[in-house]
Amino acid sequence: MAAGAADLLSRRGMHGTSLREVVRHTDTPRGSIGYHFPGGKAQLIDAAVRLAQQRVSEILERVLREHGAVEGVREAFALRAASLGESCFEAGCPVLAVAVERYTDDAKASPDAGAQQRLLDAANTAFRDWQAIIAAALEREGVAAPRAGSLAALVVSSIEGAVALCRAALSLEPINAVGAEVCLLVRTAISDSQPRGAAG
């Protein structure tokens, strides 16, 4: 159910991810949501965000350790582009959807400030986790921590922004172009961090 909710969030946003739609999308009994998620829609969306965080974190850890910072970032952009193409430009990011939309319960028209803050905290935790993984990879290649942190924020925000451009244009050109530029910046940062003029 959390996976189904994450998929719906990525395609339809929070307002399009009702409990009814999650039941339909996952072909699960309606009562099972109440059993597993007694906190209702907010608890289910929170679980979906945490699942998305875990999945992306695992991918980032793997590609950055296997390929290094530059090629790992390139692979992260390529994987995101592939998922966009496979979904016919429907699949955005469930974490971003939670970060930019106001939460409302299915049964209430008014916003729930407490649930909104908890979901924003979950989204922030996910984004910060992804940035920390990328920053650690950059630091392993000699980039100083402050620069690594700012570059990691750039990588994450560039992927999210490029996805929005691709969905609007129905084209992978934006994410391919942005990915190439970001990788060039990462490569330059690593090169600039290397000692110069060391005795041979």
C-alpha positions as CSV (number, residue, x, y, z in Angstrom):
1,M,0.0,0.0,0.0
2,A,2.9,2.4,0.8
3,A,4.4,1.5,-2.6
4,G,1.1,2.1,-4.4
5,A,0.7,5.4,-2.6
6,A,4.2,6.5,-3.6
7,D,3.4,5.7,-7.2
8,L,0.2,7.7,-7.1
9,L,1.9,10.6,-5.4
10,S,4.5,10.6,-8.2
11,R,1.8,10.7,-10.9
12,R,-1.1,12.6,-9.3
13,G,0.2,14.5,-6.3
14,M,-1.2,14.5,-2.8
15,H,-4.7,15.6,-3.8
16,G,-5.0,12.8,-6.3
17,T,-3.8,10.2,-3.8
18,S,-6.9,9.5,-1.8
19,L,-7.4,6.4,0.2
20,R,-10.0,5.3,-2.3
21,E,-7.6,5.6,-5.1
22,V,-4.8,3.8,-3.3
23,V,-7.2,0.9,-2.6
24,R,-8.2,0.8,-6.3
25,H,-4.6,1.2,-7.5
26,T,-3.2,-1.6,-5.3
27,D,-6.2,-3.9,-5.5
28,T,-6.3,-4.2,-1.7
29,P,-9.3,-4.5,0.7
30,R,-10.5,-1.1,1.9
31,G,-10.3,-2.3,5.6
32,S,-6.6,-3.1,5.3
33,I,-5.7,0.6,5.1
34,G,-7.4,1.2,8.4
35,Y,-5.7,-1.8,9.9
36,H,-2.2,-0.9,8.8
37,F,-2.6,2.9,8.8
38,P,-4.9,3.8,11.7
39,G,-3.7,7.4,11.3
40,G,-5.4,7.5,7.9
41,K,-4.2,9.3,4.8
42,A,-1.4,11.3,6.5
43,Q,0.2,8.2,8.0
44,L,0.0,6.4,4.6
45,I,1.6,9.3,2.8
46,D,4.3,9.5,5.4
47,A,5.0,5.8,4.9
48,A,5.1,6.3,1.1
49,V,7.6,9.2,1.5
50,R,9.8,7.1,3.8
51,L,9.7,4.2,1.3
52,A,10.6,6.5,-1.6
53,Q,13.5,7.8,0.5
54,Q,14.8,4.4,1.2
55,R,14.6,3.2,-2.4
56,V,16.4,6.3,-3.8
57,S,19.0,6.2,-1.0
58,E,19.8,2.6,-1.8
59,I,20.2,3.4,-5.5
60,L,22.4,6.5,-4.9
61,E,24.6,4.6,-2.4
62,R,25.1,1.8,-5.0
63,V,25.8,3.9,-8.1
64,L,28.1,6.3,-6.3
65,R,30.2,3.6,-4.7
66,E,30.4,1.5,-7.9
67,H,31.1,4.4,-10.3
68,G,32.5,7.3,-8.3
69,A,31.0,10.7,-7.9
70,V,31.0,11.9,-11.5
71,E,29.8,8.7,-13.2
72,G,27.5,8.0,-10.2
73,V,25.7,11.3,-10.6
74,R,25.5,10.7,-14.4
75,E,23.9,7.3,-13.7
76,A,21.5,8.9,-11.2
77,F,20.3,11.3,-14.0
78,A,20.2,8.4,-16.5
79,L,18.1,6.2,-14.2
80,R,15.7,9.1,-13.6
81,A,15.4,9.8,-17.3
82,A,14.7,6.1,-18.0
83,S,11.9,6.0,-15.4
84,L,10.4,9.1,-16.9
85,G,10.4,7.6,-20.4
86,E,8.9,4.3,-19.2
87,S,6.1,6.2,-17.4
88,C,5.3,8.3,-20.5
89,F,6.4,11.4,-18.5
90,E,3.8,10.7,-15.8
91,A,6.1,9.7,-12.9
92,G,7.5,12.6,-10.9
93,C,8.9,12.4,-7.4
94,P,6.5,11.5,-4.5
95,V,8.7,13.4,-2.1
96,L,8.6,16.5,-4.2
97,A,4.8,16.2,-4.4
98,V,4.6,16.2,-0.6
99,A,7.0,19.1,-0.3
100,V,5.1,21.4,-2.7
101,E,1.4,20.6,-2.0
102,R,-0.8,21.4,1.0
103,Y,-2.1,18.4,2.8
104,T,-5.9,17.9,3.3
105,D,-7.6,14.9,4.7
106,D,-10.0,13.1,2.4
107,A,-12.8,13.7,4.8
108,K,-12.0,17.4,5.5
109,A,-11.8,20.4,3.2
110,S,-9.7,22.4,5.6
111,P,-5.9,21.9,5.9
112,D,-4.4,20.0,8.7
113,A,-1.4,22.0,9.9
114,G,-0.1,19.2,12.2
115,A,-0.1,16.6,9.5
116,Q,1.3,19.1,7.0
117,Q,4.3,19.8,9.2
118,R,4.9,16.1,9.8
119,L,4.8,15.4,6.1
120,L,7.1,18.3,5.3
121,D,9.5,17.0,7.9
122,A,9.5,13.6,6.2
123,A,10.1,15.2,2.8
124,N,12.9,17.3,4.2
125,T,14.5,14.2,5.8
126,A,14.4,12.4,2.4
127,F,16.0,15.3,0.6
128,R,18.7,15.7,3.2
129,D,19.5,12.0,3.2
130,W,20.0,12.0,-0.6
131,Q,22.2,15.1,-0.3
132,A,24.2,13.5,2.5
133,I,24.9,10.4,0.3
134,I,26.0,12.6,-2.6
135,A,28.1,14.8,-0.4
136,A,29.9,11.8,1.1
137,A,30.8,10.6,-2.3
138,L,32.2,14.0,-3.2
139,E,34.2,14.1,0.0
140,R,35.6,10.7,-0.7
141,E,37.1,12.2,-3.8
142,G,38.6,15.2,-2.0
143,V,36.0,17.9,-2.2
144,A,35.8,19.9,1.0
145,A,32.7,19.4,3.1
146,P,31.1,22.8,2.5
147,R,31.5,22.6,-1.3
148,A,30.4,18.9,-1.3
149,G,27.2,19.9,0.6
150,S,26.3,22.7,-1.8
151,L,27.0,20.6,-4.8
152,A,24.9,17.7,-3.4
153,A,22.0,20.2,-3.0
154,L,22.5,21.3,-6.6
155,V,22.4,17.7,-7.8
156,V,19.2,16.9,-6.0
157,S,17.4,20.1,-7.0
158,S,18.7,19.8,-10.6
159,I,17.2,16.3,-10.9
160,E,13.9,17.4,-9.5
161,G,13.7,20.5,-11.6
162,A,14.7,18.7,-14.8
163,V,12.0,16.2,-14.2
164,A,9.4,19.0,-14.1
165,L,10.8,20.4,-17.4
166,C,10.6,17.0,-19.0
167,R,7.1,16.4,-17.9
168,A,6.0,19.8,-19.3
169,A,7.9,19.3,-22.6
170,L,7.2,15.6,-23.0
171,S,10.9,15.2,-23.8
172,L,14.0,13.9,-22.1
173,E,16.1,16.6,-23.5
174,P,16.0,18.8,-20.4
175,I,17.2,16.1,-18.0
176,N,19.9,15.0,-20.4
177,A,21.2,18.6,-20.9
178,V,21.0,19.4,-17.1
179,G,22.7,16.1,-16.2
180,A,25.6,16.9,-18.5
181,E,26.1,20.3,-17.0
182,V,25.9,19.1,-13.5
183,C,28.4,16.3,-14.1
184,L,30.8,18.9,-15.6
185,L,30.5,20.9,-12.4
186,V,31.1,17.9,-10.3
187,R,34.1,16.9,-12.3
188,T,35.5,20.4,-12.1
189,A,35.0,20.5,-8.3
190,I,36.9,17.2,-7.9
191,S,39.7,18.4,-10.2
192,D,39.9,21.7,-8.3
193,S,40.2,19.9,-5.0
194,Q,43.3,18.0,-6.0
195,P,46.7,19.2,-4.8
196,R,48.6,21.3,-7.3
197,G,52.3,21.5,-7.8
198,A,53.1,18.5,-5.7
199,A,56.5,17.1,-6.1
200,G,56.5,14.3,-8.6
